[in-house]
Amino acid sequence: MNGIERQYHLFVPTSPPDGPMSLVVLLMGGDAGSWRFPQQGRWEETAEQERIILAFPVGIVMPPNESAWQLNTDAQSRHDIDFVEAMIDHISASHRVDPHAVYAVGYSLGSMFSYELACQMSDRFAAIASFAGSMPVSPKSCDPERNVPLMHVHGVKDPIIAYGQPWDWKSWDSVGTMRDIPSLVEFWRERYDCQNERQAESEGETHFVYDTCGQGARVEHYRLETHGHDWPDRLGGVSTHRVMWSFLSSFTTPRR
């Protein structure tokens, strides 16, 4: 990409279906060069059962981004967006990918970058789920063509990405102040004009659902009262990866 070699790892089920397959892009955190993802074995087991493709893009440090993924994308800093777009095209050229069933899952910095995808690639991603990230208070560019359904999971005790207060990114990175999590959820709820709210509490967690949104979107948020920054094993007694896949697979992009 732009004269720089970029890499991704791919998981393809051993018995592909006759028709096109869903594609899930899993975005690792800030460890540049890494691609391993939390609950990866479970994701691959589900991909084998559901016959879906998993893509694990490898982030690299490129100025001006702080680590693996560029945040607060503008016209001069689209290299990671361009990479993801090219990766989807490259995979689609050799595998039968359903263009209406492409999804993203992010962890930590990968979660933050997933919101860049919601802003910049709403035409390509049918839905997004993430854990332990946020987005800038003042995004330089976020005018999505469609409302991408979103699920955000976050621990109240997260010592790295604060739940209840905004925080400043490294001053030299031009990302600016990042949203607290209630503000993050409210940003998307308000943007999507969601008219209905409901919540359910279980031991140690609260599940918020905002629906009746524009374009049939939905925003969901799991607040984990005693959880930190490590990927949670379960949500409501169900493996986290399964909860996320159930959410993602409920949506497709419009078929014109």
C-alpha positions in Angstrom: 0.0 0.0 0.0 1.5 3.3 -1.1 4.9 1.7 -1.5 4.7 -0.1 1.9 4.1 -3.8 2.3 1.1 -4.6 4.5 0.1 -8.0 5.8 -2.9 -9.9 7.1 -3.6 -13.4 8.3 -6.6 -15.3 7.0 -8.7 -18.1 8.4 -11.0 -19.9 5.8 -13.3 -22.8 6.8 -12.2 -26.1 5.5 -15.6 -26.8 4.0 -16.8 -23.5 2.4 -20.5 -23.2 1.5 -21.7 -23.2 -2.1 -22.6 -19.5 -1.8 -20.8 -16.4 -0.6 -19.3 -16.2 2.9 -19.4 -13.5 5.6 -16.1 -11.9 6.4 -15.1 -10.7 9.9 -12.2 -8.4 10.3 -10.6 -8.7 13.8 -8.5 -5.7 14.8 -5.9 -6.3 17.5 -4.8 -3.6 20.0 -1.7 -1.3 20.0 1.0 -3.9 19.8 2.3 -3.1 16.3 3.2 -6.2 14.3 0.8 -8.4 16.3 -2.3 -10.0 14.9 -3.4 -12.6 17.5 -6.8 -11.8 18.8 -8.6 -12.6 22.2 -10.6 -15.8 22.1 -9.0 -16.5 18.7 -9.5 -20.2 19.0 -13.2 -19.7 19.7 -13.5 -17.3 16.8 -11.9 -19.9 14.5 -14.1 -22.7 15.9 -17.2 -20.6 15.2 -15.9 -19.6 11.8 -15.5 -23.3 11.0 -19.1 -24.1 12.2 -20.7 -21.0 10.6 -18.5 -21.2 7.5 -17.3 -17.6 7.6 -13.9 -16.1 6.8 -11.8 -14.3 9.5 -9.2 -11.7 8.6 -6.5 -10.5 11.0 -4.8 -7.4 9.6 -1.4 -6.5 11.0 -1.0 -3.0 12.2 2.3 -1.1 11.8 3.7 2.1 13.2 3.5 4.8 10.6 3.8 8.5 11.3 1.8 10.2 12.7 0.0 7.3 14.4 1.0 6.4 18.0 1.0 2.7 17.4 -0.7 0.1 15.3 -3.8 2.0 14.0 -4.2 5.6 12.9 -7.0 7.5 14.7 -8.9 10.7 13.8 -8.6 10.0 10.1 -8.5 12.9 7.7 -7.5 13.3 4.0 -3.8 13.1 4.9 -3.9 10.1 7.2 -6.0 7.4 5.4 -3.2 4.8 5.1 -4.9 2.3 7.5 -8.3 2.9 6.0 -6.9 2.4 2.5 -5.2 -0.8 3.8 -8.4 -2.3 5.2 -10.3 -1.5 2.0 -7.6 -3.0 -0.2 -7.5 -6.1 2.1 -11.2 -6.7 1.7 -10.8 -6.3 -2.1 -7.8 -8.7 -2.1 -9.7 -11.4 -0.1 -12.8 -11.0 -2.2 -10.8 -11.6 -5.4 -9.8 -15.1 -4.3 -12.7 -16.1 -2.0 -16.5 -15.8 -2.4 -17.1 -13.0 0.1 -20.6 -11.7 0.6 -20.1 -7.9 0.1 -23.2 -7.3 2.2 -21.9 -9.3 5.2 -18.5 -7.7 6.1 -18.0 -7.0 9.8 -15.4 -5.7 12.2 -14.5 -6.5 15.8 -11.9 -4.5 17.7 -10.0 -4.7 21.0 -8.4 -1.7 22.7 -6.7 0.4 20.0 -8.4 -1.9 17.5 -11.7 -0.9 19.1 -10.8 2.8 18.6 -9.9 2.1 15.0 -13.2 0.3 14.5 -15.0 3.7 15.0 -12.8 5.0 12.2 -14.3 2.3 10.0 -17.8 3.3 11.1 -17.0 6.9 10.1 -15.0 6.2 6.9 -16.3 2.9 5.5 -19.9 2.7 6.4 -20.7 1.4 2.9 -18.5 -1.6 3.4 -19.1 -2.7 7.0 -22.5 -4.1 7.9 -22.0 -3.9 11.7 -19.2 -3.4 14.2 -18.6 -4.8 17.8 -15.7 -3.8 20.0 -14.3 -3.9 23.6 -12.2 -1.3 25.5 -11.9 1.6 23.1 -13.3 5.1 22.5 -13.2 7.8 19.8 -12.1 11.5 19.7 -14.4 14.1 21.1 -13.9 16.1 17.9 -13.4 13.8 15.0 -11.8 15.5 12.0 -14.0 13.5 9.6 -17.0 11.5 10.5 -19.9 11.7 8.1 -20.9 8.1 7.4 -23.2 7.3 4.4 -25.2 4.9 6.5 -25.8 4.1 10.1 -23.6 1.2 11.0 -25.0 -0.9 13.9 -22.6 -0.8 16.8 -22.0 -2.9 20.0 -19.6 -1.5 22.6 -18.4 -3.5 25.6 -16.4 -1.8 28.4 -15.2 -2.4 31.9 -15.9 0.4 34.5 -12.5 -0.5 36.2 -10.5 -0.2 33.0 -7.2 1.5 34.0 -6.1 2.3 30.4 -9.2 3.5 28.6 -11.2 5.3 31.3 -14.9 4.6 31.4 -16.3 7.6 33.1 -14.1 10.5 32.1 -12.6 11.9 28.9 -8.8 11.7 28.5 -6.1 13.2 26.4 -4.2 11.3 23.8 -0.5 11.9 23.5 -0.1 15.5 22.5 2.2 14.9 19.6 -0.2 12.5 17.8 -2.9 15.1 17.0 -5.7 12.8 18.0 -7.0 15.1 20.8 -9.3 14.3 23.7 -11.0 10.9 23.7 -14.6 10.5 24.8 -15.7 8.9 28.1 -17.8 5.8 27.3 -21.3 7.2 28.2 -20.4 10.1 25.8 -19.3 7.6 23.1 -22.5 5.7 23.3 -24.6 8.9 23.4 -22.7 10.2 20.3 -23.9 7.3 18.2 -27.3 7.0 19.8 -28.0 10.7 19.0 -26.4 10.5 15.5 -28.6 7.5 14.6 -31.7 9.1 16.2 -32.5 6.1 18.3 -36.0 6.5 19.8 -36.2 3.6 22.2 -34.0 2.6 25.1 -34.1 -0.5 27.3 -31.7 -2.1 29.7 -31.2 -5.3 31.6 -29.1 -6.0 34.6 -27.4 -9.2 35.6 -24.6 -10.0 38.0 -21.9 -7.4 37.5 -23.1 -6.0 34.2 -25.7 -3.8 32.6 -26.8 -4.3 29.0 -28.2 -1.2 27.2 -30.0 -1.4 23.9 -30.9 1.6 21.8 -33.1 0.8 18.9 -35.8 2.2 16.6 -32.9 4.1 15.0 -32.6 5.6 11.6 -32.0 3.2 8.7 -32.7 0.2 11.0 -29.5 0.6 13.0 -29.1 -0.4 16.6 -26.6 0.6 19.3 -25.8 -1.8 22.2 -23.6 -1.3 25.2 -22.4 -3.7 27.9 -21.2 -2.0 31.0 -19.1 -4.4 33.1 -19.1 -3.0 36.6 -15.9 -4.8 38.0 -14.0 -5.5 34.8 -10.8 -3.9 33.6 -9.0 -3.9 30.3 -8.6 -7.6 29.7 -11.0 -9.1 27.2 -14.0 -10.6 29.1 -14.6 -14.3 28.8 -18.4 -14.0 28.9 -21.3 -11.6 28.6 -24.5 -12.7 30.3 -23.1 -16.2 30.7 -22.4 -16.6 27.0 -18.9 -16.5 25.4 -18.1 -12.9 24.4 -17.2 -13.8 20.9 -20.6 -15.6 20.5 -22.5 -12.6 21.8 -20.7 -10.4 19.3 -21.2 -12.7 16.4 -24.9 -13.0 17.1 -25.1 -9.2 17.1 -23.1 -8.8 13.9 -24.8 -11.5 11.9 -28.2 -9.8 12.5 -27.2 -7.1 10.0 -26.3 -6.7 6.3 -25.6 -3.7 4.2 -28.5 -2.7 1.8 -28.8 -4.8 -1.4 -29.4 -2.4 -4.2 
